[in-house]
Each structure stands twice: as structure tokens, then as C-alpha cells.
Amino acid sequence: MVTNTHKVFRRDGATIRSHIEPRPLHGPSEVLVKVRAVSLNWKDVAVLDGRFPFPALENGISGTEFAGEVVSVGNKVKSFTEGDRVTSLIDLDAITGREKTVQGLGQNIDGTLAEYLVMPAESLVKIPDHLTWPEASMIACAGLTAWSALNMKSSNLCGKTVLIEGTGGVSLIALILAVRAGAYVIITSSSDDKLEKARILGASHTINYAKHSDWENEVLEHTGGLGVDIVVEQGGAATLLKSVSTVKKGGQVSQVGLLTANSEGDFVLLVQHLIIKACRIVGIQVGTKVDLEDFVELLRVTRLGLLPVIDRIFEFEQAPEACAYLQSGKAFGKVVVQF
């Protein structure tokens, strides 16, 4: 039964608080979705603690990605019907990739930690039937980011070497995708326990960067001085130079994260590396609707599951505790709120 009110979690300073509000009404080209699961992301907690470097809606509803069930559609919507399982772009405007505007869920518009959402039909994509709601909630942000960072639309990873930084959601999905594609994966973390878990998921070599501050040299030594084909770069300004130094000639650093605020290293040396290695740094801004559709099709055809990426599932009422757990840095992979 669809109620006239629903519960949402809005930002309130450094935390989120529940509110009962009128349920949103959809227009002729929109879809009303019952949310079933929300996957939390770094952005969701970074907005709360002031680390997010871009403008965000004050007191906005938190949450970036979700999976849900269609309960009603506008009279102009032909591509979705009641009962369809869906997710959406995390930037509702990123249809082609040429848009000049941004509607970022949980950023400059209200997010996904709500019982019901109204979404433009053109921003929605159907999700594979074999995935559980928590698994499907990771597709649109963490999953698509990992897929884009690995160049899976155009690159054959079989036999290539991939360096993945960290053991958050994007990193672990990238690990699963790269291993499935036949790549040799090196992964870093500051936790030996997390590195052991990464080995279980298929990582071939692990490096504890807390014990090896010059981890880039270990990567080069492990690859016989050649370096890696792709780096899934998470640290940002403090680790970019190290990441570029690990890339082989013609390789790519996929800049995904900006976990650090302070820059480290010599900019002149960075430029020298780029020229000598003929390598490239590519900014990864998740993906477009076509990218999301292609990634979903990959999951559907391969029936690849994402359960190993989930560290912990919280109930909807526990959303503040879920955010706190993600902020603690204890999670190995994704933290999900289930409705």
C-alpha cells in the first residue's frame, strides 16, 4: 500500500535525522519508486564531515545510489511498468555525457535515503533479476565507477596488471571485475586483515602501505620494473605522483577518489613521468546512461554477483549508525541500508 507520507533521512550538521514528509508525486514523464536498498558512498559521509569539496544542498536528503521497485508511472512513460526493478543515474542529467548541468543525488538535489523517490523515467535503468536488492543498490555509483575506471567498455584486461588502491566499495568491485576479466591484480590497504580478505576475492599480490610508505617502489619491483597497465587511484593529491610512477609506458591512472586534501610530491616530476611514460591520467566521473546500461548488461549476461563486496547491511531505521560505521573506516567494501 502506497501511503501519503514517507520517512526520509536529512542531513543535520554532522549527522542525519529522520523526518516524516509528504510522499512526492510524479509528473507525466516521471516514475514513483519504492526504495528497497541504499548503498552508502564516501560522498555521503564526506558531505556530513566537511570533506566533500563541492557544493551540497543544505539539510538535503542523504544518499547517492539505490535499488527500488516501480509503483506508479506517469501517463507519458512507456518504458517502465509497475513492479519493474530499477536504479538510476547518480547524476540525473548524465544522459549523454555532454550535458552542462548536474543534478547529483544527495549533492545539489535530495538523495536516496527515503522510502519513496520520484525519478525522471529517462534516468532509470532496469536491474538484473539475479541480484538481491543490496547488491543492486551498488550498481549506479560504486559499480559503474569501477567499470569505467577499468576501461571495460573498450579494453581487454586479460593478461594485464591492475593496481587497485584501498578496499572500499569501488575498489572491491574493481577487484572482482578485473579478476573475472583475467587481470593480475595488486591491491593496497593499511590493514593486513583487509588485505587477506582481498586475496580471498582474487587479488594476486597485496601491499600494506602503512608498513611500506614507498609502496610505489614495491609495485615496480614486483612487476620487474615494468609497472602496471591501469591504476585505480583513490587517494587524490597525496598519492597521484606515486600512482603515476607505478604505471608502465602507455598505461593509465584512473583518478577515482579524492580522499586526501593535501598534495604531496613534485609537480615537475609528475609532468616528467607523464612525458617519459607516455601515460595518461583520466578523471572518472562515474558514467553516462549508456555506460550504466552496458554495465548492467555485463552483470546480467555473466550473472556476476556482488555479495562479497558487502561488509554490513543495516535496516532503514539504523541509517545514522550505518553512516557512522562507514565514517569509522572499519568497513571492508560496501555499507548498505536495507528497507
C-alpha positions in Angstrom: 0.0 0.0 0.0 1.4 3.4 -1.0 1.0 5.9 1.8 0.6 9.7 1.5 3.6 10.3 3.8 7.0 8.7 4.0 10.2 8.7 6.1 13.4 10.4 4.9 16.8 11.0 6.4 18.0 14.6 6.0 21.4 16.0 6.9 21.6 17.8 10.2 25.1 19.1 10.8 27.5 16.1 11.0 24.7 13.5 11.2 21.4 12.6 9.6 17.9 12.6 11.2 14.6 11.1 10.2 11.6 13.2 9.2 8.1 12.3 8.1 7.2 14.2 5.0 4.5 14.2 2.3 5.2 11.5 -0.3 6.4 13.0 -3.6 4.0 13.0 -6.5 5.2 12.1 -10.0 4.6 14.0 -13.2 3.6 12.6 -16.6 7.3 11.7 -17.5 8.3 10.6 -14.1 8.2 7.3 -12.1 7.4 6.7 -8.4 9.8 4.2 -6.9 9.6 2.3 -3.6 13.2 2.2 -2.4 14.4 -1.2 -1.3 18.1 -0.6 -0.6 20.6 2.3 -0.5 24.3 1.8 -0.8 26.3 4.4 1.1 29.3 6.0 -0.5 32.2 8.2 0.5 30.4 11.2 -0.7 27.5 10.6 1.7 29.7 10.9 4.7 32.1 13.4 3.3 29.3 15.9 3.0 28.5 15.3 6.6 32.0 15.9 8.0 33.0 18.7 5.6 35.4 16.8 3.4 33.3 17.0 0.2 34.9 19.7 -2.0 31.8 20.6 -4.0 28.6 22.4 -3.0 25.8 20.3 -1.5 22.2 21.1 -0.6 21.9 22.2 3.0 19.8 19.9 5.0 19.2 17.8 1.9 18.2 14.1 2.0 21.4 12.0 2.1 22.2 9.0 -0.2 23.6 8.7 -3.7 22.5 5.3 -5.2 19.7 2.9 -4.6 17.7 0.0 -5.9 13.9 0.0 -5.9 10.6 -1.1 -7.3 8.4 0.9 -9.6 5.0 1.5 -8.0 3.5 4.0 -10.4 4.4 5.7 -13.7 3.3 8.9 -15.5 1.0 8.7 -18.5 3.8 9.6 -20.9 6.1 6.8 -19.5 6.2 3.8 -21.9 9.5 2.1 -20.9 8.6 1.1 -17.3 5.7 -0.6 -15.6 4.6 -1.3 -12.0 6.8 -3.9 -10.5 10.0 -3.2 -12.5 13.2 -3.4 -10.6 15.3 -0.2 -11.2 18.2 2.0 -10.3 19.1 5.4 -11.7 22.0 7.6 -12.7 23.5 9.3 -9.7 23.6 12.5 -11.8 20.1 12.6 -13.3 21.4 14.8 -16.2 24.2 12.5 -17.3 22.3 11.0 -20.2 24.9 11.5 -23.0 27.9 12.9 -21.1 27.7 16.3 -23.0 25.3 17.9 -20.5 26.4 21.2 -18.9 24.2 20.8 -15.9 24.4 18.4 -12.9 21.6 17.0 -10.7 23.6 15.0 -8.3 21.6 12.8 -5.9 22.5 13.6 -2.3 24.5 16.5 -3.5 22.8 19.5 -5.1 19.4 17.7 -5.1 17.8 15.5 -2.5 19.2 12.0 -2.3 18.0 8.4 -1.9 17.6 7.7 1.8 13.9 7.9 1.6 11.0 5.4 1.4 9.8 6.8 -2.0 11.6 8.6 -4.8 10.2 10.3 -7.9 12.6 10.0 -10.8 12.7 11.1 -14.4 12.0 8.0 -16.5 15.0 8.8 -18.7 17.3 8.5 -15.8 16.2 5.0 -14.8 17.7 1.6 -15.8 16.3 -1.8 -15.1 18.5 -4.0 -12.9 19.3 -7.7 -13.3 16.9 -10.2 -11.8 19.7 -12.3 -10.2 20.9 -9.5 -7.9 19.5 -9.0 -4.4 18.3 -5.5 -3.5 21.5 -4.8 -1.6 23.7 -6.0 -4.5 21.7 -3.9 -7.0 22.0 -0.8 -4.8 25.7 -0.7 -5.6 25.4 -0.7 -9.4 24.9 3.0 -10.2 27.8 4.6 -8.4 30.4 2.2 -7.0 29.8 -0.4 -9.7 29.7 1.9 -12.7 32.7 3.9 -11.4 34.8 0.6 -11.1 33.6 -0.4 -14.6 34.6 2.9 -16.0 38.0 3.0 -14.2 39.0 -0.3 -15.7 38.0 0.8 -19.3 35.8 -2.3 -19.6 33.8 -0.8 -22.4 36.8 -0.8 -24.7 39.8 -2.6 -23.0 40.6 -6.3 -22.9 42.0 -6.8 -19.4 43.1 -10.4 -19.9 46.8 -10.8 -19.0 47.1 -7.1 -17.9 48.2 -5.9 -14.5 46.0 -3.7 -12.4 46.8 -1.8 -9.3 43.8 -1.0 -7.0 44.2 1.3 -4.1 42.2 0.6 -1.0 39.4 -1.8 -0.1 36.3 0.4 -0.3 33.3 -0.4 -2.4 34.7 0.9 -5.7 38.0 -0.9 -5.2 36.4 -4.2 -4.3 34.1 -4.2 -7.3 37.0 -3.3 -9.5 38.9 -6.2 -8.0 36.0 -8.6 -8.7 35.6 -7.3 -12.3 39.3 -7.3 -13.1 39.9 -10.8 -11.7 36.8 -12.1 -13.7 38.3 -10.4 -16.8 41.6 -12.3 -16.4 43.8 -9.5 -15.0 46.6 -9.8 -12.4 45.6 -7.6 -9.5 47.7 -5.8 -7.0 45.8 -4.2 -4.1 46.9 -1.9 -1.3 45.5 -1.2 2.2 46.7 -0.2 5.6 45.1 -3.3 7.2 46.6 -6.8 6.9 43.2 -8.3 7.7 41.6 -6.5 4.8 44.4 -7.5 2.5 43.9 -11.1 3.4 40.2 -10.8 2.6 41.2 -9.2 -0.7 43.3 -12.3 -1.5 40.3 -14.4 -0.9 38.5 -12.3 -3.6 41.2 -12.9 -6.1 44.0 -10.4 -5.5 47.3 -11.8 -6.6 49.6 -9.5 -4.6 48.9 -7.2 -1.6 50.8 -4.3 -0.2 50.3 -2.7 3.3 51.1 1.0 2.6 51.2 1.7 6.3 54.2 -0.6 6.6 55.6 0.3 3.2 55.4 4.1 2.7 57.3 3.7 -0.6 54.7 1.2 -1.9 55.2 2.5 -5.4 58.7 1.0 -5.4 57.3 -2.3 -4.3 54.9 -2.3 -7.1 57.7 -1.6 -9.6 59.9 -4.3 -8.0 57.0 -6.8 -8.1 56.4 -6.1 -11.8 60.1 -6.4 -12.7 60.4 -2.7 -13.2 57.7 -2.6 -15.9 54.9 -1.2 -13.9 51.1 -1.8 -14.2 48.7 -1.2 -17.1 46.0 0.6 -15.0 45.9 2.2 -11.6 42.5 2.7 -9.9 43.6 5.8 -8.0 41.7 6.6 -4.8 44.0 8.9 -2.7 44.0 12.0 -4.8 46.5 14.7 -4.4 48.7 12.9 -1.8 49.1 9.7 -3.9 48.8 10.7 -7.5 52.5 11.1 -8.1 53.2 7.7 -6.6 50.4 6.2 -8.7 51.8 7.7 -11.9 55.3 6.3 -11.1 53.9 2.8 -11.0 52.3 2.9 -14.5 54.1 1.2 -17.4 54.7 3.1 -20.6 51.4 3.8 -22.3 49.5 3.0 -19.1 46.6 4.8 -17.4 45.9 6.2 -14.0 42.1 6.3 -13.5 41.5 9.1 -11.0 38.5 7.9 -9.0 38.9 9.2 -5.4 39.9 12.4 -3.6 40.4 11.0 -0.2 43.3 13.3 0.7 43.2 17.1 0.9 46.9 17.9 0.8 49.2 17.4 -2.2 52.5 15.5 -1.9 55.3 15.2 -4.4 56.9 17.3 -7.1 54.7 18.6 -9.8 57.7 18.9 -12.1 58.4 15.1 -11.6 54.8 14.3 -12.3 55.0 16.1 -15.7 58.2 14.3 -16.4 56.6 10.9 -15.7 53.7 11.7 -18.0 56.0 12.5 -20.9 58.6 9.8 -20.4 56.0 7.1 -19.8 53.6 8.4 -22.5 50.9 7.6 -19.9 47.7 9.4 -19.1 45.6 10.4 -16.1 41.9 10.0 -16.7 39.3 11.6 -14.4 36.5 9.1 -13.7 33.1 10.8 -13.2 31.1 7.6 -12.9 29.4 7.3 -16.3 26.5 8.1 -18.6 23.2 6.3 -19.1 24.7 4.2 -22.0 27.6 3.2 -19.7 25.2 2.2 -17.0 23.1 0.2 -19.4 26.3 -1.6 -20.7 27.5 -2.4 -17.2 24.1 -3.7 -16.2 24.1 -5.9 -19.3 27.5 -7.3 -18.4 26.2 -8.2 -15.0 23.1 -9.8 -16.5 24.9 -11.9 -19.1 27.6 -13.1 -16.7 25.3 -13.4 -13.7 28.1 -11.9 -11.7 27.2 -11.4 -8.1 28.4 -8.6 -5.8 27.6 -10.1 -2.3 31.3 -10.4 -1.4 31.6 -6.6 -1.7 29.1 -6.0 1.1 30.6 -5.6 4.5 27.4 -4.9 6.5 23.7 -4.4 6.0 21.7 -2.0 8.3 18.0 -1.6 8.5 16.4 1.7 7.4 15.9 2.9 10.9 19.6 2.4 11.5 20.7 4.7 8.7 22.6 7.1 11.1 24.5 4.1 12.6 25.3 3.0 9.0 26.8 6.4 8.2 28.8 6.3 11.4 30.2 2.8 10.6 31.3 3.9 7.2 32.9 7.0 8.7 34.9 4.8 11.1 36.9 3.3 8.3 36.3 -0.2 9.6 34.3 -1.4 6.6 35.7 -3.8 4.0 33.7 -2.9 1.0 30.2 -1.5 1.0 27.8 -0.5 3.7 24.1 -0.9 2.7 20.9 0.3 4.2 18.0 -2.1 3.5 14.3 -1.1 3.6 
